[in-house]
């Protein structure tokens, strides 16, 4: 059996980010993708996905705790940092609306940054790991 609420949580994270007007303005639209961006996606964009966790089996409720990796890819380090801050504003200590579940907590617990060179251009990545517990 898979992790309870995985699709619902994925939809909630997308909505929580896409409904952030400052974030979508900085992205130039809803450039928010699950697992990977499409080929040729213009910078900047956000990618998020499940990194670990699962059912906690501590009570009869359907409770799961997962870690989600949410990051921005951008053309400059400054742009990546600004957008990462906007992502944090939308998720850290917030309660995304997860259909059929209550959010116990949604906390940013770690940071991430790197730069890669692709086709002669630098791509800056900043983001964080968010621990999210949901229960029915």
ZADO-1210 file (C-alpha; in nm, 4 decimals, padded with zeros to 6 digits):
<atoms>
<atom x="00.0000" y="00.0000" z="00.0000" code="UNK" pos="1"/>
<atom x="00.1286" y="00.3445" z="-00.0870" code="UNK" pos="2"/>
<atom x="00.1502" y="00.6493" z="00.1309" code="UNK" pos="3"/>
<atom x="-00.1968" y="00.7759" z="00.2199" code="UNK" pos="4"/>
<atom x="-00.2827" y="01.1126" z="00.0736" code="UNK" pos="5"/>
<atom x="00.0145" y="01.1307" z="-00.1633" code="UNK" pos="6"/>
<atom x="-00.1814" y="01.2622" z="-00.4622" code="UNK" pos="7"/>
<atom x="-00.3859" y="01.4934" z="-00.2413" code="UNK" pos="8"/>
<atom x="-00.0679" y="01.6311" z="-00.0832" code="UNK" pos="9"/>
<atom x="00.0936" y="01.6816" z="-00.4260" code="UNK" pos="10"/>
<atom x="-00.2141" y="01.8749" z="-00.5424" code="UNK" pos="11"/>
<atom x="-00.2136" y="02.0814" z="-00.2215" code="UNK" pos="12"/>
<atom x="00.1529" y="02.1796" z="-00.2558" code="UNK" pos="13"/>
<atom x="00.0964" y="02.2840" z="-00.6164" code="UNK" pos="14"/>
<atom x="-00.2096" y="02.4926" z="-00.5232" code="UNK" pos="15"/>
<atom x="-00.0385" y="02.6503" z="-00.2220" code="UNK" pos="16"/>
<atom x="00.2488" y="02.7635" z="-00.4446" code="UNK" pos="17"/>
<atom x="00.0394" y="02.8579" z="-00.7502" code="UNK" pos="18"/>
<atom x="-00.1932" y="03.0721" z="-00.5365" code="UNK" pos="19"/>
<atom x="00.0974" y="03.2857" z="-00.4167" code="UNK" pos="20"/>
<atom x="00.0692" y="03.6016" z="-00.6258" code="UNK" pos="21"/>
<atom x="00.4183" y="03.7271" z="-00.5378" code="UNK" pos="22"/>
<atom x="00.5638" y="03.3862" z="-00.6273" code="UNK" pos="23"/>
<atom x="00.3832" y="03.3546" z="-00.9594" code="UNK" pos="24"/>
<atom x="00.4761" y="03.7134" z="-01.0460" code="UNK" pos="25"/>
<atom x="00.8435" y="03.6344" z="-00.9799" code="UNK" pos="26"/>
<atom x="00.8135" y="03.3204" z="-01.1946" code="UNK" pos="27"/>
<atom x="00.6285" y="03.4993" z="-01.4731" code="UNK" pos="28"/>
<atom x="00.3326" y="03.2606" z="-01.4328" code="UNK" pos="29"/>
<atom x="00.2656" y="02.9210" z="-01.2780" code="UNK" pos="30"/>
<atom x="00.5957" y="02.7607" z="-01.3764" code="UNK" pos="31"/>
<atom x="00.5591" y="02.4996" z="-01.1001" code="UNK" pos="32"/>
<atom x="00.6205" y="02.1342" z="-01.1801" code="UNK" pos="33"/>
<atom x="00.6024" y="01.8006" z="-01.0034" code="UNK" pos="34"/>
<atom x="00.9237" y="01.5922" z="-01.0299" code="UNK" pos="35"/>
<atom x="01.0727" y="01.7708" z="-01.3334" code="UNK" pos="36"/>
<atom x="01.0193" y="02.0630" z="-01.5661" code="UNK" pos="37"/>
<atom x="00.9348" y="01.9957" z="-01.9303" code="UNK" pos="38"/>
<atom x="01.2163" y="02.0096" z="-02.1850" code="UNK" pos="39"/>
<atom x="01.2927" y="02.3656" z="-02.2824" code="UNK" pos="40"/>
<atom x="01.1146" y="02.5238" z="-01.9830" code="UNK" pos="41"/>
<atom x="01.2203" y="02.8867" z="-01.9445" code="UNK" pos="42"/>
<atom x="01.3940" y="02.9927" z="-01.6244" code="UNK" pos="43"/>
<atom x="01.2904" y="03.0539" z="-01.3540" code="UNK" pos="44"/>
<atom x="01.0728" y="02.7609" z="-01.2510" code="UNK" pos="45"/>
<atom x="00.9927" y="02.5561" z="-00.9410" code="UNK" pos="46"/>
<atom x="01.0136" y="02.1779" z="-00.9092" code="UNK" pos="47"/>
<atom x="00.8889" y="01.9766" z="-00.6131" code="UNK" pos="48"/>
<atom x="00.8643" y="01.6111" z="-00.5217" code="UNK" pos="49"/>
<atom x="00.8505" y="01.3480" z="-00.2527" code="UNK" pos="50"/>
<atom x="01.1878" y="01.2618" z="-00.0980" code="UNK" pos="51"/>
<atom x="01.0938" y="01.0175" z="00.1725" code="UNK" pos="52"/>
<atom x="00.8637" y="00.9254" z="00.4537" code="UNK" pos="53"/>
<atom x="00.5376" y="00.7400" z="00.4669" code="UNK" pos="54"/>
<atom x="00.2653" y="00.6096" z="00.6931" code="UNK" pos="55"/>
<atom x="00.3538" y="00.6589" z="01.0595" code="UNK" pos="56"/>
<atom x="00.1195" y="00.3903" z="01.2042" code="UNK" pos="57"/>
<atom x="00.0902" y="00.5593" z="01.5444" code="UNK" pos="58"/>
<atom x="-00.2880" y="00.5528" z="01.5747" code="UNK" pos="59"/>
<atom x="-00.5946" y="00.4236" z="01.3877" code="UNK" pos="60"/>
<atom x="-00.6041" y="00.7390" z="01.1726" code="UNK" pos="61"/>
<atom x="-00.4479" y="00.7469" z="00.8296" code="UNK" pos="62"/>
<atom x="-00.1455" y="00.9586" z="00.9179" code="UNK" pos="63"/>
<atom x="00.1603" y="01.0107" z="00.7026" code="UNK" pos="64"/>
<atom x="00.4728" y="01.2179" z="00.7309" code="UNK" pos="65"/>
<atom x="00.6745" y="01.2956" z="00.4216" code="UNK" pos="66"/>
<atom x="00.9654" y="01.5126" z="00.3238" code="UNK" pos="67"/>
<atom x="00.9100" y="01.7170" z="00.0090" code="UNK" pos="68"/>
<atom x="01.1994" y="01.8766" z="-00.1804" code="UNK" pos="69"/>
<atom x="01.0902" y="02.2137" z="-00.3220" code="UNK" pos="70"/>
<atom x="01.3412" y="02.4168" z="-00.5237" code="UNK" pos="71"/>
<atom x="01.3724" y="02.6906" z="-00.7805" code="UNK" pos="72"/>
<atom x="01.5950" y="02.6907" z="-01.0888" code="UNK" pos="73"/>
<atom x="01.6992" y="03.0405" z="-01.1973" code="UNK" pos="74"/>
<atom x="01.9445" y="03.2322" z="-01.4158" code="UNK" pos="75"/>
<atom x="02.1108" y="03.4137" z="-01.1233" code="UNK" pos="76"/>
<atom x="02.1915" y="03.3351" z="-00.7634" code="UNK" pos="77"/>
<atom x="02.0036" y="03.6465" z="-00.6485" code="UNK" pos="78"/>
<atom x="01.6898" y="03.5476" z="-00.8401" code="UNK" pos="79"/>
<atom x="01.7067" y="03.1947" z="-00.6978" code="UNK" pos="80"/>
<atom x="01.7384" y="03.3322" z="-00.3447" code="UNK" pos="81"/>
<atom x="01.4470" y="03.5719" z="-00.3853" code="UNK" pos="82"/>
<atom x="01.2159" y="03.3059" z="-00.5258" code="UNK" pos="83"/>
<atom x="01.3227" y="03.0519" z="-00.2635" code="UNK" pos="84"/>
<atom x="01.2192" y="03.3062" z="00.0012" code="UNK" pos="85"/>
<atom x="00.8781" y="03.3369" z="-00.1646" code="UNK" pos="86"/>
<atom x="00.8414" y="02.9568" z="-00.1650" code="UNK" pos="87"/>
<atom x="00.9284" y="02.9497" z="00.2059" code="UNK" pos="88"/>
<atom x="00.6644" y="03.2163" z="00.2734" code="UNK" pos="89"/>
<atom x="00.4034" y="02.9919" z="00.1084" code="UNK" pos="90"/>
<atom x="00.4987" y="02.6648" z="00.2817" code="UNK" pos="91"/>
<atom x="00.6910" y="02.7052" z="00.6084" code="UNK" pos="92"/>
<atom x="00.4523" y="02.6930" z="00.9068" code="UNK" pos="93"/>
<atom x="00.1560" y="02.7018" z="00.6664" code="UNK" pos="94"/>
<atom x="-00.1307" y="02.4573" z="00.6169" code="UNK" pos="95"/>
<atom x="-00.1828" y="02.3694" z="00.2500" code="UNK" pos="96"/>
<atom x="-00.5411" y="02.2502" z="00.1877" code="UNK" pos="97"/>
<atom x="-00.5038" y="01.8721" z="00.1514" code="UNK" pos="98"/>
<atom x="-00.8392" y="01.7284" z="00.0398" code="UNK" pos="99"/>
<atom x="-00.9702" y="01.4786" z="00.2973" code="UNK" pos="100"/>
<atom x="-00.6857" y="01.5399" z="00.5436" code="UNK" pos="101"/>
<atom x="-00.5787" y="01.7822" z="00.8139" code="UNK" pos="102"/>
<atom x="-00.2266" y="01.9225" z="00.8089" code="UNK" pos="103"/>
<atom x="-00.0574" y="01.8657" z="01.1450" code="UNK" pos="104"/>
<atom x="00.2503" y="02.0628" z="01.0395" code="UNK" pos="105"/>
<atom x="00.4461" y="02.1803" z="00.7377" code="UNK" pos="106"/>
<atom x="00.7982" y="02.2873" z="00.8348" code="UNK" pos="107"/>
<atom x="01.1071" y="02.3718" z="00.6362" code="UNK" pos="108"/>
<atom x="01.3815" y="02.1712" z="00.7980" code="UNK" pos="109"/>
<atom x="01.6764" y="02.2032" z="00.5640" code="UNK" pos="110"/>
<atom x="01.8174" y="02.4198" z="00.2891" code="UNK" pos="111"/>
<atom x="01.9758" y="02.3372" z="-00.0463" code="UNK" pos="112"/>
<atom x="02.1739" y="02.5307" z="-00.3052" code="UNK" pos="113"/>
<atom x="02.3906" y="02.4494" z="-00.6046" code="UNK" pos="114"/>
<atom x="02.4880" y="02.5778" z="-00.9464" code="UNK" pos="115"/>
<atom x="02.5269" y="02.3752" z="-01.2643" code="UNK" pos="116"/>
<atom x="02.6546" y="02.4741" z="-01.6050" code="UNK" pos="117"/>
<atom x="02.4417" y="02.3518" z="-01.8941" code="UNK" pos="118"/>
<atom x="02.5131" y="02.4442" z="-02.2550" code="UNK" pos="119"/>
<atom x="02.7496" y="02.7158" z="-02.1340" code="UNK" pos="120"/>
<atom x="02.4960" y="02.8806" z="-01.9013" code="UNK" pos="121"/>
<atom x="02.4860" y="02.8707" z="-01.5228" code="UNK" pos="122"/>
<atom x="02.1642" y="02.7511" z="-01.3616" code="UNK" pos="123"/>
<atom x="02.1289" y="02.8345" z="-00.9926" code="UNK" pos="124"/>
<atom x="01.9178" y="02.6171" z="-00.7667" code="UNK" pos="125"/>
<atom x="01.7980" y="02.7009" z="-00.4174" code="UNK" pos="126"/>
<atom x="01.5329" y="02.5313" z="-00.2117" code="UNK" pos="127"/>
<atom x="01.4441" y="02.3416" z="00.0964" code="UNK" pos="128"/>
<atom x="01.3162" y="02.0207" z="00.2441" code="UNK" pos="129"/>
<atom x="00.9693" y="02.0434" z="00.3956" code="UNK" pos="130"/>
<atom x="00.8464" y="01.7881" z="00.6508" code="UNK" pos="131"/>
<atom x="00.4689" y="01.7585" z="00.6223" code="UNK" pos="132"/>
<atom x="00.2445" y="01.5485" z="00.8454" code="UNK" pos="133"/>
<atom x="-00.1166" y="01.4918" z="00.7412" code="UNK" pos="134"/>
<atom x="-00.3905" y="01.2898" z="00.9108" code="UNK" pos="135"/>
<atom x="-00.7526" y="01.1915" z="00.8460" code="UNK" pos="136"/>
</atoms>
